Amino acid sequence: MNRASTKVDSLKSKTRVVEIVGPAGAGKTTLYRALDCDPERIRLENFPDVRKASDAPFFIWNGLQLTPRLLRLYRPESRQLTRREFAWMTILHGWSALLRRHSSERSQVIVLDQGPIYLMAEMRLFGPDYLRQSAAEMLWQSLYDCWGPTLDMVLWLDAANDVLFDRIRSREEEHIVKTEPAVVVYEFLDRYRADYEILLSSMTAKKAGLRVLRFDTGREKPQEIVNKLLSELHC
């Protein structure tokens, strides 16, 4: 067996974790659903649900571990974490280990719609001020360390701002900037892009083998992206 075929066989036998990211309107959910085409090879995964009794041990255990670190960072002049934000930070703290345990059960591609990059971006952009202070850098670095061994590939979906603006305005789902003028929406989209760049740069610094594939959903159809992903993963 030659070296190339050995590499392909290794890729086929390894479970890989892939996250879909991108600004609002980029087509993340559409692609996520399009990937629900071969459950033997692709598993769509959601983060633990704080409302499910079966996930309660996860949140209790990881929440207890995380709370002292957050309390050390908290400043009286900053607002407290909301319940949802605390759940998200708990997920960021413990979900990677859970995924690694699940990934050892069988060879599959695990696809995350709202994964660690998304959750980190949300917390960094909209979480309490103390999470953006220099004192919180050690916390973020520890999260990059946690996710480095887990995340294998990121699919970055994007499109021109005017395309995303039209999609946000026309879709049925509510969105925080759905009724805002174009200039506000464009600024909102650019903030996400900038933070994704920072996060991916930090993650690739921790894991040189992290693949980031970028797609323009204004030009490429979901099925074309699916085909390219499966080709990259040798599925």
C-alpha positions as CSV (number, residue, x, y, z in Angstrom):
1,M,0.0,0.0,0.0
2,N,1.5,3.4,-1.0
3,R,1.7,6.4,1.3
4,A,-1.2,8.3,-0.4
5,S,-3.7,5.4,0.0
6,T,-2.6,4.9,3.6
7,K,-3.4,8.6,4.3
8,V,-6.8,8.2,2.7
9,D,-7.6,5.0,4.7
10,S,-6.5,6.9,7.9
11,L,-8.9,9.7,7.1
12,K,-11.8,7.3,6.4
13,S,-11.2,5.5,9.7
14,K,-11.1,8.6,11.9
15,T,-14.2,10.4,13.1
16,R,-13.9,14.1,12.2
17,V,-15.7,17.1,13.8
18,V,-16.7,19.8,11.4
19,E,-18.3,23.2,12.4
20,I,-20.3,25.4,10.0
21,V,-19.8,29.1,10.7
22,G,-20.7,32.4,9.0
23,P,-22.6,35.6,9.5
24,A,-26.4,35.8,9.6
25,G,-28.0,34.9,6.3
26,A,-25.0,33.0,5.0
27,G,-26.9,29.7,4.7
28,K,-25.6,27.7,7.7
29,T,-28.9,26.1,8.5
30,T,-29.6,25.3,4.9
31,L,-26.3,23.6,4.5
32,Y,-26.7,21.8,7.8
33,R,-30.0,20.3,6.6
34,A,-28.5,19.4,3.2
35,L,-25.8,17.4,5.0
36,D,-28.5,15.1,6.5
37,C,-28.1,12.9,3.5
38,D,-26.1,9.9,4.7
39,P,-26.6,9.1,8.5
40,E,-24.1,6.2,8.2
41,R,-21.3,8.6,7.4
42,I,-22.5,12.0,8.6
43,R,-24.0,12.8,12.0
44,L,-25.6,16.1,12.7
45,E,-24.9,17.1,16.3
46,N,-26.3,19.8,18.6
47,F,-24.9,21.0,21.8
48,P,-26.2,19.7,25.2
49,D,-29.7,21.1,26.0
50,V,-30.0,22.7,29.4
51,R,-33.8,22.0,29.3
52,K,-33.3,18.2,29.0
53,A,-33.2,16.2,32.2
54,S,-30.8,13.8,30.5
55,D,-28.3,16.6,30.0
56,A,-28.5,17.8,33.6
57,P,-25.5,15.9,34.9
58,F,-23.4,17.6,32.1
59,F,-24.4,21.1,33.2
60,I,-24.1,20.4,36.9
61,W,-20.6,18.9,36.7
62,N,-19.2,21.4,34.2
63,G,-21.0,24.3,35.7
64,L,-19.4,23.6,39.1
65,Q,-16.0,23.4,37.5
66,L,-16.4,26.6,35.6
67,T,-18.0,28.8,38.3
68,P,-14.9,29.6,40.3
69,R,-13.1,30.8,37.2
70,L,-15.9,33.1,36.2
71,L,-16.2,34.5,39.7
72,R,-12.5,35.4,39.7
73,L,-13.1,37.4,36.5
74,Y,-16.3,39.1,37.5
75,R,-16.2,42.9,38.2
76,P,-19.0,44.7,40.0
77,E,-19.3,47.3,37.3
78,S,-20.0,44.6,34.7
79,R,-23.4,42.9,34.3
80,Q,-23.7,39.2,35.3
81,L,-24.0,36.4,32.9
82,T,-27.6,35.5,31.9
83,R,-28.7,31.9,32.4
84,R,-28.4,31.3,28.7
85,E,-24.8,32.7,28.6
86,F,-23.8,30.7,31.6
87,A,-25.2,27.6,29.8
88,W,-23.2,28.5,26.7
89,M,-19.9,29.0,28.7
90,T,-20.6,25.6,30.4
91,I,-21.0,24.0,27.0
92,L,-17.8,25.5,25.8
93,H,-16.0,24.2,28.9
94,G,-17.2,20.6,28.7
95,W,-18.7,19.7,25.3
96,S,-15.3,19.0,23.6
97,A,-14.6,16.1,25.9
98,L,-18.1,14.7,25.4
99,L,-17.6,14.9,21.6
100,R,-14.3,13.2,21.8
101,R,-15.8,10.3,23.7
102,H,-18.7,10.0,21.2
103,S,-16.3,10.2,18.3
104,S,-14.4,7.1,19.5
105,E,-17.6,5.0,19.2
106,R,-17.6,4.8,15.4
107,S,-16.1,6.4,12.2
108,Q,-18.2,9.3,11.1
109,V,-18.2,12.9,10.2
110,I,-19.8,14.9,13.0
111,V,-21.3,18.2,11.8
112,L,-22.0,21.1,14.2
113,D,-24.3,23.9,13.2
114,Q,-23.9,26.0,16.3
115,G,-20.5,24.9,17.6
116,P,-17.6,26.3,19.6
117,I,-16.6,29.0,17.2
118,Y,-20.2,30.3,17.0
119,L,-20.6,30.2,20.8
120,M,-17.3,31.9,21.5
121,A,-18.1,34.6,19.0
122,E,-21.5,35.2,20.7
123,M,-19.9,35.5,24.1
124,R,-17.0,37.7,23.0
125,L,-19.2,40.1,21.1
126,F,-22.3,40.2,23.3
127,G,-21.3,38.7,26.7
128,P,-20.4,40.7,29.8
129,D,-17.6,43.2,29.5
130,Y,-15.3,41.3,31.8
131,L,-15.1,38.5,29.2
132,R,-13.4,41.0,26.9
133,Q,-10.8,42.2,29.4
134,S,-7.2,41.1,29.4
135,A,-7.8,39.2,32.6
136,A,-10.1,36.8,30.7
137,E,-7.4,35.9,28.1
138,M,-6.3,32.8,30.1
139,L,-9.9,31.6,30.1
140,W,-10.2,31.9,26.3
141,Q,-6.8,30.3,25.8
142,S,-7.9,27.3,27.9
143,L,-11.0,27.0,25.7
144,Y,-8.8,27.1,22.5
145,D,-6.7,24.3,24.1
146,C,-9.9,22.3,24.9
147,W,-11.2,22.5,21.3
148,G,-7.9,22.1,19.5
149,P,-7.8,18.3,19.7
150,T,-11.6,18.1,18.9
151,L,-12.3,20.4,15.9
152,D,-10.9,19.1,12.6
153,M,-12.5,21.4,10.0
154,V,-14.5,24.7,9.8
155,L,-16.8,25.5,6.9
156,W,-16.9,29.3,6.6
157,L,-20.0,30.4,4.7
158,D,-20.3,34.0,3.6
159,A,-21.7,36.2,0.8
160,A,-21.7,39.9,-0.1
161,N,-23.3,42.2,2.4
162,D,-26.2,43.1,0.1
163,V,-27.0,39.4,-0.5
164,L,-27.0,38.7,3.3
165,F,-29.1,41.8,3.9
166,D,-31.8,40.7,1.5
167,R,-31.8,37.2,3.0
168,I,-32.2,38.5,6.5
169,R,-35.0,40.8,5.5
170,S,-36.9,38.2,3.5
171,R,-36.7,35.1,5.8
172,E,-39.6,34.3,8.1
173,E,-37.5,34.0,11.2
174,E,-37.0,37.0,13.5
175,H,-33.5,38.4,13.8
176,I,-32.0,41.2,16.0
177,V,-31.2,43.3,12.9
178,K,-34.0,42.3,10.6
179,T,-35.7,45.7,10.7
180,E,-32.5,47.8,10.9
181,P,-31.2,49.9,8.0
182,A,-28.6,48.5,5.7
183,V,-25.7,50.4,7.3
184,V,-26.5,48.9,10.7
185,V,-26.8,45.4,9.3
186,Y,-23.5,45.7,7.4
187,E,-21.7,46.8,10.5
188,F,-23.3,43.9,12.4
189,L,-22.1,41.4,9.8
190,D,-18.6,42.9,9.7
191,R,-18.3,42.6,13.5
192,Y,-19.0,38.9,13.2
193,R,-16.5,38.4,10.4
194,A,-13.8,40.2,12.3
195,D,-14.3,38.1,15.4
196,Y,-14.4,34.9,13.4
197,E,-11.1,35.8,11.9
198,I,-9.6,36.4,15.4
199,L,-11.0,33.1,16.7
200,L,-9.9,31.0,13.8
201,S,-6.4,32.5,13.9
202,S,-6.3,31.6,17.6
203,M,-7.6,28.1,16.9
204,T,-5.2,27.4,14.1
205,A,-2.3,28.6,16.3
206,K,-3.3,25.8,18.7
207,K,-3.9,23.2,15.9
208,A,-1.9,23.7,12.7
209,G,-4.0,20.9,11.1
210,L,-7.3,22.7,11.5
211,R,-8.8,23.1,8.0
212,V,-10.8,26.2,7.2
213,L,-12.8,26.0,3.9
214,R,-14.5,29.2,2.7
215,F,-17.5,29.2,0.5
216,D,-19.4,32.1,-1.1
217,T,-23.1,31.0,-0.9
218,G,-24.0,33.8,-3.2
219,R,-22.2,31.9,-5.9
220,E,-22.2,28.2,-4.8
221,K,-25.3,26.1,-4.2
222,P,-25.7,24.0,-1.0
223,Q,-25.3,20.7,-2.9
224,E,-22.1,21.9,-4.5
225,I,-20.7,22.7,-1.1
226,V,-21.8,19.3,0.2
227,N,-20.0,17.6,-2.6
228,K,-16.8,19.5,-2.0
229,L,-16.9,18.7,1.7
230,L,-17.4,15.0,1.1
231,S,-14.5,15.1,-1.4
232,E,-12.3,16.8,1.1
233,L,-13.1,14.3,3.8
234,H,-12.8,11.4,1.4
235,C,-16.3,10.2,2.2
